[in-house]
Amino acid sequence: PTNTIHPATLSDLPAIANLVHASKQHLPINHVLFKDWPNEAGQKPIYTAAVEGAFKNPDVESFKVVDDASGEVVGEFVLSRKKPGLKGNADADADAGGTKGEGGDGTGGGVGGVQAPDGMVPELYHLIVKRCANLANVMKDTDHFEITHIFLIPSARKHGIGSRLIQMAKQRAKEAGVALWVVAEPETRSFFDKMGFEEMDHADFDLTEWAAEKSGYGLFRLSGML
């Protein structure tokens, strides 16, 4: 199939937010992070706010992948410029969202003044924030681009689209003379290996501490890759 990549605009907010939401349903860590899973009423506002925040951030570029035959948005890609001295953007959702900008009044106290969003387990949320901040520290003194989020619906995969998006990001980084960084979830780790990324650090979460006994949950790793 023929697909093209376009800059995403605010009018694409509902479609992009739905893609972000879809990308998070398979992640084991989300199953234990969100109370009363799947808790769509709690998830969707967080992802919508994150996408909207990305559109408003001048250091973030958002793209959509469009199926030319149907006009359907089948994928999205977010590339962020990170410069030393600017306030960091640790993924406060390791994945509780994959993009930044979560908010909410929350309960259970905060870490550094940050409250856990409503509908999340506060203790696990703050652990995720802390460990993702540690991952971000690997690059805190380095000007770089970060692949903040990438997702394609299943029918759009294995057509080379993901590789095109990564090559686009590599070209942007090369032209700017800076590094390219990503925090990869387990499902995408092998893809980034193939695209030439190398792990610099990782954050592990033992989901058995948070899941019901004998539920089958185990170790969940986020890999900081350069």
Phi, psi and omega in degrees: 000153180266126178230148177232155182252130181228154170299137176275149179235173183301332179293342178273001186308309181299317181294317181292319178298322178294324178292318178299316178300315180297325183291341186262353186289335183271350187284119181303325183296328178290329181296331179258342179286317181274132175289147175054046180310139010274348172047055182299328179296332177272325183287308191301318178297327179294314181291322178297317179295322179296314180295317179298320178297323178296320179298329184273351183269119182293344180267006182239132175249128179246137182232155175235149174253124185245132171285116187295332182286316185260341185079004183284140173280114186251359180194163177214155187212132182234126181237125184242140174267127181242124182239142178303142178094344177270155180301131183290164179231061178301140180294102183284020182211062192327306115209092164259027178170322177084335172242172186269172170105014180295147178220199178123151181287321172065177177217169172088014177083170184230168174245120183061031180084001180266125179267146175291135177300151177304140176091358179250156174283112188302317184297317179289321178303313183290329174295318178298314179302314183297312184287328176289328175296321177297320176297317181298330181296339177302327185247011189298332181258014185237125173294128184199166167262146175238130170282100186283324179199143175215133180203137173232142176293155186308320183291344181263001182274163178063030174240010179086004183291315179301318179297321178298318181295318180292319178297323177298316179295319178299320180295319178300315181295319180297315181297326180275349181071033182232171181280167176235128190232149175210146170255107189266136173279164184306320184293332184258357184303313183294327178298313181290330172302313182294333181274006173096008179278152178234138180289130177254333180195168178209163176232126181252143177230122178272100186289347177295338179287341187244339184270166177295151181301137179062027180275347177094359179284147181221221184280136176238122184243134168255130184248120173278117189235142184241000000 
